[in-house]
């Protein structure tokens, strides 16, 4: 029986899938968002393979264990979702939420010889310290050893993984934290690609300002210093996006 905490996690995860479609971050029926099930160690929520993100509802999610077994729900987990996500959830206890996309601008950077997000603007300067880079594309992930390899790269408190020639993985202690980071990452990558297109000499934020920024955001967007009381900026952003979905007539994600 689904308790209140699990149901809220389901509602929020369904909303995140709808948000990703709204923001153009999804690709077909591919890519994967997963979230640990509250109060059930070793289990995570995943979309059934074949369901489009624009139609997913809270009741649709599978409950899967770290061995790839579907323990609740109808359908199957896509093989690469299990091989990438289950090992990272297992090996990175703070990674309660994992968001993997092939979103256009971030993926564009992963296809370059130098795929780094440069600290040229405010948001890229904030995000750059959170990023680690996988330089070795190995093909489709059909073995959990690939997820274990990626988990090893996500070390030293990094929460964003650029996957060479592939896409990105964004992790978070909460779904709101992870989605906020995912959204702003794509915007930062978009403006970097646009800056490249101008052909002009690129500007970089000064090192002393980078240090100040890192203090101001506490190495993440969750605290931010923007909302000294109450919910974090990420949670406020996420809640606002859920209201947008409802106004767009997509409130059925909570069903």
Buried (B, 14 or more C-beta within 10 A) or exposed (E): EBEEEBBBBBBBBBBBBBBBBBBEBBBEEBBBBBBBBBEBEBBBBBBBBEBEBEBBBBBBBBBBBBEBEBEBBEBBBBBBBBBBBBBBBBBBEEBBBBBBBBBBBBBBBBEEEEBEBBBBBEBBBBBBBBBBBBEEEBEEBEBBEBBBBBBEBBEEEBBBBBBBBBBBBBBBBBBBBBBBBBBBBBBBBBBBBEBBEEEEEEEEBEEEEBEEBBEEBEBBBBBBEEEEEEEBBBBBBBBEBBEBBBEEEBBBBBE
